[in-house]
Amino acid sequence: MNRRNFLIQGSTAVAGLLLASTPLRLYADHHEQAHSHGHMLPKLSYPHDALEPHIDKRTMEIHHGRHHQGYVNKLNAAIANHHDLEHLSIEALLRNIDKVPMDIRQAVINSGGGHANHTLFWSIMIPGGSEPTGKVAEAIQSTFGSLDAGSEMFANKAKTHFGSGWAWLVVDENKKLQIYSTSNQDSPLMEGHTPILGLDVWEHAYYLNYQNRRADYVDAWGEIVNWEQVNANYVAATKA
């Protein structure tokens, strides 16, 4: 089987970087930094131009520095007068969304979801990409029949999702893998699931380079997935 075959056949280069935190640790790390300052925009572990030609520098600058920052700012504004929520991590907020007051619940879903979703998104990309590996590769094969079958299902969810949203590979409440899409910034955390791989299909994620060619963007993104990180996410989620 060819490299990075989960989304697209064929590949060329292997790149290895230090793994980011696993999903549960990832959200907690940023919460610890933000405890006295509100939620904060996470730094990228690579330069804005590192993912070219698959994702261009200008898109990364706008997507990370403006769109994600905007979600952080709006989340902090939403919970500013709810001191009992300020100490909670974004994961805790979304996993317990039914307990968030109604007057700010949708704002937390939208902006909190945007913050959580993008925090994961940046961490599971890497210059040069890598190939499915470890326990998560085994789980994809056993759950969906093969890496190719999992690839086709995920890519189809991303390419055919109507409007803005995300395609996800998640670990569900039974520690099993699921592939599905969500609209807007709705997070799998609200369903009790742990996202381990997510693809942003909002137009702001790709329009400067791909215009209306979402399918080309999805295929190109498959070349920069950090599967070592996805595997670490899977292992952590199944042990949580």
N, C-alpha and C positions, 0 to 999 in steps of 0.2 A: 504494500500500500504506500502511496506517495505521501510526502510530508505535508503537514497541516491540512490533511484531507477532511477534517471535520467540516469545513465550509467549502473548500474548492480543491480540485485535483491539481497536483503539481506544486513544486516550490523549489527554492534554490539555496538559501542561506540559513545558517543556524546562529542564533545570538543568545548569549546567556548573561542575565543581570541578576543582582541580588533580589530575592523575593520581597515583595511588600508584605505588610501584615496580612493575616487571613481575615475574612470578612468580619468576624466578631471582634477581633483585635483591632482591625482597621478602624471601625467606628469608635471603639473605646479610646484608641490612641488620639484621634482627633478631638474626642470629647474631653480628655484630660487636658489637652492643650487649650481648649476653649472654655474651660470651666469658669474662669473669671473674666473672660472677654466675649462670651457668646460663641456660637458656632463659627468656625473659621474655614476659609478656603484651603484645602490641602495643597501642598506644593507638588509639582510634577517631579517624577524621578528621572526625567529625560528632557532635553531641550524641545522647544516648540516645533522645530523642523526635523526632529529625529524620526518621525513616522512617515516622512515623504518617501516616495511619491503617493503613497496610499492615502494619507491624510496630510493636507498641505499646512504649512506654517501659519498662514493667516487664519485658517479655520480653527486651528488649535488655540491661537491667541484669543480669538473672539469667544470660542466655545468655553474655554477654561476661565479666562480672565473677566469675561463679561456675563455670559449666561450662568455659569456655575456661581460666580460671585453674586449675581443677582438673586439666585435662590437662597444663598446664605443670608444675604441682607434681609430678605423678606421673611425668612424663618425667624431670625432674631427679633425683627419688629413684631411678629405675631405673638411670640411668647414673652415679650418684654414685661408685660404686666401680670404674668402668671408665674410667680416665683417658684411655685411647686414644680414647674416643668423645666425651669432653667438648668437644674442639676442633672437632668436626664440626657443620656446619649441619644443620638438620632435613631439608633436602633430601638431603644426602649420606647421612644415616642411613637414610632410607627408600629411596633408590635402591640402596643397598647392604645391604638388610635381611638378605640371606643371610649376610652376614659378621658380623652382630650376634650375640653369644653367645646360645645357646639359652635360658639361664636368664632372660634379660631380653627376648628377641626379641618375645614377644607383648605385653609392656608397652610396648615401643617402637612396635609396630604400632598398639596401641590409643591410647596417650596421645600418642605422636609424630604419629600420623596425625591425631588430634584437633586437635593444635596446628597442624599444617600446613594442614589443611582449613579451619579457622576463620580462620587468618591470611589465606588467600585470600578467604574468604567476605565478611569485613568490607570488603575493598578493592573488591569488584565491586558494591557497592550505593551509591546516591547519592540524596539527597532529590530527588524529582521524576522521577528516571529519565532515560533518553535512548533513542535509537533505534539499531538496528544500523547500523554505519558502517564505512567503510574496507575494509581487506584481509580482515578476518574476515567481514564481510557478503558479500563476493564469494566467499569460500571456502565459506561455508554454502550459498550458492546453487548453486555448482558441485558440491559434495559431495552435498547432499541434494535438489537439484532446485529448491528455492525457499526463501525465508525461512519461509514458512508450513509447508512440509514439515519443516524443521528444528525449528520451533516445536512442531509436533505430536509429533514424536519425543521431544524433550527433555521436554515436559510429560507425555507418557505414561510415560516412565521414572520421573519424579518422583512422579506420582500413583499408579502401580501397584506401585512397589517394595514388597516385603513386609517389614514391620518397619522397624527403624531403618537409616538409611544416607544416601546422597548420590546426586544425579544430576549428571552431568558432561558438559561439552564439553571435549575434550582434543585436544592435538596428539600424535600417536603417534610411534613411532620412525622412521616414514617421512615425517614432517612433514605428515601428513594428519589431517583432523579425524575424530574419532569421538564418538559420544554413547552413554553407557551409565550404569549405576548400580553402586554398590558397597555392601556391607553394613557396618554398624557404622561404624568410622572408617578403614576400609581406604582407602589413598590410591593414586591412579593413578601416583604416583611410583614405587611398588613394581613397576609393570609397565613402567617405562621411559618412561612417558607424562608429558606436562606439562599439568596441568589449567589451563585459562584461564577457566573459568566453572564454579562449583559451587553446588548448591542443597542445603542441609541439610534433610532430611526426618525427622530425629529429632523426636519429639513435643515435646521441650523447646524447639524452635525456633518453635513456633506454638501450643501447646495453650492457653495462657491466653486467647488471642483467638479461636482457631478451633475449639477442642476437637477433635472427630474429623473436621472438614471440611478434610482435607488438600488436596483439589482447590481449594478457595477460597483457601487460603494460597498454593498454587503460582501461581494466576492473579494474585493480588494482588502477589506478589513480582515478577512480570514487569513491574510498573509502576515498580520502583525499581532496575532493572539499570543499571549504569554501563557502557554499551557503548563509550565511549571508552577506558575502562580495559581492557575485554575485548579490544578491538582492539590496544592496546599489548601486552597479554599474548601475543596471537597472533603479532604481528610479532616479539617477542623470542624466543618459543619456536621459530619457524621459522628463525631465524637462529642459534640456539644450536648 
